[in-house]
Amino acid sequence: DSGVTQTPKHLITATGQRVTLRCSPRSGDLSVYWYQQSLDQGLQFLIQYYNGEERAKGNILERFSAQQFPDLHSELNLSSLELGDSALYFCASSAPGRSGYTFGSGTRLTVV
Amino acid sequence: GQSLEQPSEVTAVEGAIVQINCTYQTSGFYGLSWYQQHDGGAPTFLSYNALDGLEETGRFSSFLSRSDSYGYLLLQELQMKDSASYFCAVTSRDSNYQLIWGAGTKLIIKP
């Protein structure tokens, strides 16, 4: 257990639908990152939050949005889903002074 | 722009030593990280180099040469469980300290 919790682990939904992925960072970590990884591809950075505020944006589609709540958990909302959105979505957290990101086990999203 | 290059695939024999190279182009370089990812699993942090030289952690070592914009991950006494993808990632001031990721190297280990 890495300390970063992601739910659900698997999600199957139809095109056009909307889903919400949830992430609880490691205890004490203020930064949360969302990544998308398509089959046999690298990690695509989507967005970062730090202590409730958006810190950086990557290649995040307009159909996607995220937020971080006062208890530091974060949600990634994906709407108007397309087949190409099928991927593994990872959440990671980090803390100043600690090297590296700690990743959750991911949510495997399948759009049918 | 910023970019990283690493081989897409490396094959090695169990018990051997393998080196996975990573070259990068970035301005405002801050540090180089390595992550391991097994198929279907989460990336796991392995090492971080901010200064030139070799960092050793058990069977794994990571090296950085800032002047050459180059680093490598060295895996010794390879075990079958080391079969995974290995990603290098750069942190730079110009990317607002966001990790810029390489495309990953798939390490295949043969008995």
Interface residues (C-beta under 8 A of the other chain):
Chain A: S2 Q41 G42 L43 F45 Q48 R55 A56 G58 L88 F90 A92 S99 G100 Y101 T102 F103 G104 S105 G106
Chain B: S33 Y35 G40 G41 A42 P43 T44 F45 Y48 F87 N96 Q98 L99 W101 G102 A103 G104
